[in-house]
Amino acid sequence: MKKNIIKEKSYLFAIRVVNLCRYLQETKKEYVLSKQLLRSGTAPGALVREAEHAQSRADFIHKMSIGLKEINESEYWINLLYDTDYINKEQYDSILIDAQEILKIMISIVKTTKQK
């Protein structure tokens, strides 16, 4: 059986986001930005799962496109958390790389599916 890279990476990213948000809330007492990141950072994985059973190609593209928007929004919150000193450079670089990789994969999936 072929490995579903985006399914795996988006799920692992969601786990990282949950753990980061827990850290921000427990250690930094930051609740507003972390909730935003929690929502947008876990959404791509859920949308990838929804897209697996899309009713049509258009439905698949729609769900993946929303996931693309959510991972893009996650990058915004990650940047904001870094620029406001809630996360350090090492945390920032590590999670941002994952977000950008998912973003690139999702862009490719959406473009390729639209071309078919």
N, C-alpha and C positions, 0 to 999 in steps of 0.2 A: 504494500500500500504506500502511495506517495505521501511524503511529509508535507503538511500544510504550514509553510513558514510564517505567513501572516497571522494565522490562527495562534501559533505558538508564541511568536514574538509579541503580539498584542496582549496575550494573556500574561506573559511574564512582565510586560511593562505595567499592566494593571496591578500586579502584585507589588512591584517596586513603588508605584504611586501610593497604594494603600499604606505601605510601610513608611514612606516619606511623610505622608500626611499624619500618621500616628506620631512619628517623631516630632513634627512641627507642633502638633497640639500638646503633646506631653512635655516636651523639652522647651520649646520656644513660646508656648502659650499663644500660638497663632491659629485662629479658627476660621477666619473669613477667606483668605487666599487659599488655604489648604482645602477647604470645602469645594472651592471652584476647581482646583486641580483634581481633586478626587472625582468629581463629576465628569470632567472632560477627559481625564486620563484613563478612566475605566470604560468609557463609552466605546472607543474603537473596538476593543475586544468583543463587547456585546454585539456591536453592529456587524462584525465579521461573522459571528455565530448566526445572527439573523440572516445575513446574506447567503449563508450556506444553503438555506432552504427558501430562497427567494422564489416568488411565484412566476417571475419572468426575468428576462435580461434587463429590462428597464427597472424592475424592482431591485435587482442585484446592484445595478449601477447606482441607484438612488441610495441604498443602504451603505454602500462603500463610499459614496461621496459624502455622506453625513459623517461617517467615520473619519474621513480625510479632514473634514472641517474640525472635528473634535481633537484630533492629534495636533493639528495646527494651533488650536486654542491652547492645548496643553503646553506647547512650546512658549506661548505668551506668558502663562502663569509661571513656568519654570524660570524664564528670563526675569520676570518681576520679582520672584522670590530671591534670586541671586542678586539682582541689582539693589534690593532692599536689605541685604545681609541676613536673610533667614537661612540660606544654605551657602555652604562654602564652595570654593572653586572645584574641588574634587567631586563633591556631590553633584554640582551643576554640570560639569563636563560629562560625567558618567551617565546621568539620566538624559541629558540633551542628546547625546549620541544615539541612544536607544530611540528617542522620539523622532529624530531626523531619519533614522533608518526605516522606521515604520512609515513615516510620511512618504519617503521615496518609493517604498514598495506599494503603498496604496495608490499613489499617483500612477504608477506603472500599471497596476491592475485596472484602474478606471479607464485609462487611455486605451489599453489593449482591448478591453471589453467593448468600448465604444467603437473601435475599428472593425470589429467582427460583423 
